[in-house]
Amino acid sequence: MPERVTITKGTCFAFFAYDVGLSINLTDAEQRTITGTERGRLRHKTRAPQYFEYRPAPLRLVQEGSVFDVSRYQASPTVEAMVYDFGAVTVIYRFPLDGPFDRLLELSESLYENDRLLAESRIRVEQLVQALRPAIERPSIAEEVEDYIIFSIESYTPAERPPPWTSNETHLAHILRAERTPLSEQEVADAVSCRISFGQEDAAVIDWHSAVLFGKEMDDVRAVLEFANVELLEMRMLDEQLDRALDEGYEALSRKPRLLSLPGSHGKDTMHIAQLQVDSALLFERVTNTLKLLGDQYLARVYRLVSQRFHLEAWDASILRKLQTLESIYGKMSDRAGTRRMEVLEWIIIMLIALSIAVSLL
């Protein structure tokens, strides 16, 4: 870098999000935990209405962890877990930062799909699910995991302008992408394109693998990024769930009815598709309506940026389209079942008429 920037105070946050069930009763979960708990809150930089928060607020758990090294940095002895009502859990590791800024590239590379943290976080989630099982509806830990890295730098030297987020965008792009290979100008421009600042002394540079935050009291921005990472996981899970539901719906719809099938023989397929449709719609509404940021323009802009980087709008459009297709399949199956019932009733009436004629003749 043109001037060697040294971090004097900072923290690296490693997030690992898991899907553990259909929903979680947070009140029941809070009563069942024995570690320190509190409800998550957003700290607004701007003057914002207090009712724009989490709905409902997630449950924050603080647990004791083991001290280990990643690259040249040592993990904090405490580990956090955020429990969301829509069936998601995020495990958070902290790494205190200090020293040369360019050292962050080595840490970013080490944290990229880190096998040790992936295994350790899954063990913690399994233990947490075992403790909270009565509070979880349909408990099941999915194989998918969504990880994200946030480098939060509170102070650095030298503090004179130009700030690090403008003095060398190339080095910042390497950190964001965890990539040592020389990057093209287009790749660098794309990596640092999602940048936002509230004041002159802070900035947030957001990318798909990680984000770098400069400034003090950036907890609100970090909370929005953390939630967006969980939302991305749930969108992926919901998309896969709808794919399976559509396959089952197509199979049930293409199945030829038996000649002597009873009127209610297709009710199981119809009810199964209806249950999948309702579960998917409820999960989609829970995830998309949990975080309310309409009253805080700055955090709303942060959320729009991270949504752009994570392609959340594309995921939303895909899920809504599949929900509509599933509804169409359910409608066709219901119509077919109704037609089948009418045909059976017509045959019963014909048989009764024929029987009455036969009895009168005999």
Residue pairs with C-beta under 8 A, 6 or more apart in sequence:
1 101
1 102
1 164
1 167
1 168
1 171
2 167
2 168
3 158
3 167
4 100
4 101
4 102
5 100
5 101
5 102
5 156
5 157
5 158
5 164
5 167
6 98
6 99
6 100
6 101
6 156
6 157
7 97
7 98
7 99
7 100
7 101
7 153
7 155
7 156
8 98
8 155
8 156
8 157
9 97
9 98
9 153
9 154
9 155
10 96
10 97
10 98
10 151
10 152
10 153
10 154
10 155
10 156
11 94
11 95
11 96
11 97
11 152
11 154
12 73
12 94
12 95
12 96
12 97
12 104
12 107
12 111
12 149
12 150
12 151
12 152
13 92
13 93
13 94
13 95
13 149
13 150
13 152
13 222
13 226
14 92
14 93
14 94
14 95
14 111
14 114
14 117
14 147
14 148
14 149
15 90
15 91
15 92
15 147
15 148
15 149
15 150
15 226
15 229
16 90
16 91
16 92
16 93
16 117
16 118
16 121
16 122
16 145
16 146
16 147
17 88
17 89
17 90
17 145
17 146
17 147
17 148
17 229
17 230
17 232
17 233
18 88
18 89
18 90
18 91
18 121
18 122
18 125
18 141
18 142
18 145
18 233
19 87
19 88
19 141
19 142
19 144
19 233
19 234
19 237
20 87
20 88
20 89
20 125
20 128
20 129
20 136
20 139
20 140
20 141
20 142
21 87
21 129
21 136
21 137
21 138
21 139
21 140
22 87
22 136
22 137
22 138
22 279
22 283
23 85
23 86
23 87
23 136
23 137
23 283
23 286
24 83
24 84
24 85
24 86
24 87
24 132
24 135
24 136
24 137
25 85
25 135
25 136
25 137
26 56
26 57
26 58
26 59
26 83
26 85
26 135
28 132
28 134
28 135
29 59
29 83
29 132
29 135
29 136
30 37
30 59
32 131
32 132
32 134
32 135
33 59
33 61
33 131
33 132
35 61
35 62
35 63
36 61
36 62
37 59
37 60
37 61
37 62
38 59
38 60
39 57
39 58
39 59
39 60
40 54
40 57
40 58
40 59
40 60
40 82
40 223
41 53
41 54
41 57
42 52
42 53
42 54
42 220
42 223
42 224
42 296
42 299
43 217
43 219
43 220
44 220
44 296
44 299
45 198
45 217
45 220
45 296
45 298
45 299
46 198
46 296
46 297
46 298
48 295
48 296
48 299
49 295
51 292
51 295
52 292
52 293
52 294
52 295
52 296
53 292
54 290
54 291
54 292
55 289
55 290
55 291
55 292
56 85
56 290
58 82
58 83
58 84
58 85
59 82
59 83
60 80
60 81
60 82
60 83
61 80
61 81
61 82
61 83
61 128
62 78
62 79
62 80
63 78
63 79
63 80
63 81
63 124
64 77
64 78
64 79
65 75
65 76
65 77
65 78
65 79
65 93
66 75
66 77
67 74
67 75
67 76
67 77
68 74
68 75
68 116
69 75
70 95
70 107
70 110
70 111
70 114
70 116
70 117
71 103
71 106
71 107
71 109
71 110
72 99
72 103
72 106
72 107
73 95
73 96
73 97
73 107
74 95
74 96
75 93
75 94
75 95
76 93
76 94
76 95
76 96
78 94
79 91
79 92
79 93
79 124
80 91
80 92
80 94
81 89
81 90
81 91
81 92
81 124
81 125
81 128
82 89
82 90
82 92
82 226
82 230
83 89
83 128
83 132
84 90
84 230
84 290
85 286
85 290
86 234
86 283
86 286
86 287
86 290
87 136
87 137
87 283
88 230
88 233
88 234
89 125
89 128
89 129
90 226
90 229
90 230
91 121
91 124
91 125
92 226
93 117
93 121
95 107
97 104
97 151
97 153
101 153
101 156
101 164
101 171
102 171
104 151
104 175
104 212
105 171
105 174
105 175
105 178
105 180
108 149
108 151
108 175
108 176
108 178
108 209
108 210
109 178
109 180
111 117
111 149
111 178
111 210
112 178
112 209
113 147
117 147
118 145
118 147
121 145
122 141
122 145
125 141
126 141
129 136
129 139
129 141
133 139
142 237
144 233
144 236
144 237
144 240
145 233
146 229
146 230
146 232
146 233
146 236
147 229
148 209
148 210
148 211
148 225
148 226
148 229
149 209
149 210
149 211
150 210
150 211
150 212
150 213
150 222
150 225
150 226
151 175
151 210
151 211
151 212
151 213
152 213
152 218
152 222
153 164
153 212
153 213
153 214
153 215
154 215
154 216
154 218
155 216
156 164
156 214
163 201
163 203
163 214
164 172
164 214
165 172
165 192
165 195
165 203
165 205
165 212
165 214
169 188
169 189
169 192
170 183
170 188
172 191
172 192
172 205
172 212
173 179
173 183
173 187
173 188
173 191
173 192
174 180
174 183
175 210
175 212
176 191
176 192
176 205
176 207
176 209
176 210
176 211
176 212
177 183
177 187
177 191
177 207
177 209
178 209
178 210
183 191
191 207
192 205
192 207
194 205
194 206
194 207
194 305
194 306
194 308
194 309
195 203
195 204
195 205
195 206
196 203
196 204
196 206
196 298
196 301
196 302
196 305
197 203
197 204
198 215
198 298
199 215
201 214
201 215
202 213
202 214
202 215
202 216
202 218
203 213
203 214
203 215
204 211
204 212
204 213
204 214
204 218
204 221
204 302
204 305
205 211
205 212
205 213
206 225
206 302
206 305
206 306
206 309
207 309
208 309
208 310
211 225
211 306
213 221
213 222
220 299
221 299
221 302
224 291
224 293
224 299
224 302
224 303
224 306
225 302
225 306
227 290
227 291
228 303
228 306
228 307
228 310
228 312
229 310
231 287
231 288
231 310
231 312
232 310
232 312
232 315
234 283
234 287
235 287
235 312
235 315
235 316
235 319
236 315
238 280
238 283
238 284
238 287
238 319
239 315
239 318
239 319
239 322
241 276
241 279
241 280
242 280
242 319
242 322
242 323
242 326
243 322
245 273
245 276
245 277
245 280
245 322
245 326
246 322
246 325
246 326
246 329
248 272
248 273
248 276
249 273
249 276
249 326
249 329
249 330
249 333
250 329
252 266
252 269
252 272
252 273
252 333
253 329
253 332
253 333
253 336
255 269
257 265
257 266
257 336
257 340
258 265
261 340
263 337
263 340
263 341
263 344
266 333
266 336
266 337
266 340
267 337
269 333
270 330
270 333
270 334
270 337
273 326
273 329
273 330
273 333
274 330
276 326
277 323
277 326
277 327
277 330
280 319
280 323
280 326
281 323
284 319
284 320
284 323
288 316
291 303
293 299
293 300
293 303
294 300
306 312
307 313
